[in-house]
Amino acid sequence: DAGRQLPENGRRVVILHHFDGRGVEDIGTALHMSPAAIDQCLHRAREQLKEEIFALFVGLLKSERLKRFPEEVLERISELERTEDDISKRIE
C-alpha cells in the first residue's frame, strides 16, 4: 500500500502535517529537526507517494478484472436494450 515504503521520518512528518494539521516549525520542534529539513522530508515523501500511487494505478489498469470491465458494461447495456425492445414489442 502507498505510504508503507516511506522512511519512518517521512511517514511521521506526513502524518503530523497532513493528518494532524501541524505546521512545519511545530513538527521540527517535536522531532528536533530544522524547518528546512521538515520541508525537504515532506517533499521527498510526497514524491515517493506520487510514484507509489501511480504504480498502483498502472497495476490496476493492467489487471484482468479491469480489462474485462468495458466488455461487461457493453454486455449489460446490450441486455438492457434487448429488454427494452421486448417491452416495446409487448406494448405494441
N, C-alpha and C positions, 0 to 999 in steps of 0.2 A: 504494500500500500504506500501511497505517496506520503512522504514525511518520515517514514521509518528508517530510511537510509541517511537522514540528516545526522551530522555530528551532534553530540549531546548539547554543546553550547548553542548551536544553530537552532535546535529544537526548542531549547529553553527560551531563547530570545524571541523566536516566532510566537510561541505561546504567550509569553508575557506581553509582547507588543500587540499582536493581532487579536488575541482572545481575552486577555485581561485589560487591554487598553492602556497599558503603561507606556510612558514616554521613554525616549532613548536615554536621557540623562538619569531617570529613575532606575531603569534597567541596569545601566552602567554602574550606578552606586550599589545596587543589590548584588551584582555579580563581580564587583571590583574590577571593572573594565572601563576604558575611556568611552565617551560617546562616539568617537570616530571608530573605535573597534566594534561597537554595537552596530553602527551603520554598516560597516563592512560585513559583519556577520549576517545581518538582515539581507543585504544584497546577495551574498553567496547562497544563503538559504532559499531565497526567492528564485534565484536562477536554477538551483538544483530541483526545487519543487516544480518549476515550469517544465524542466526536462523529464522528470518522473511522470507528471500528469500527461504530457504529450505522448510518452511511451505507452502509458496505459490506454490512452485514446486510440493510438495506432493499433495496439493489440486488440482492442475491442472491434475496430473496423475490420480487422483481418479474421476475426473469429467466424466460425462456421455458422453460428446462430444468426449473426448479423448479415452474413452473405445471403442467407435464405429469407431474410426479412422482407425484401421487396417482392419476392415471389409469393410469400404468404399473404401479403397485403393485396396483391393483384388477384390472387385466388379468391380471397374473401370478397373483394369488390365484384368479381365475376359472379360469385354465388348470390350476392345481393341483387345484381342486375337480373339474373335468371329468376329469382324470387319475385322481383318487381314485375317482370314480364308475365309470369304465371298469374300473378294477382290481377294485372291489367286484362289478360285474356278472360279470366273468370268473370270480371265485371262486365265485359262487353257482351 
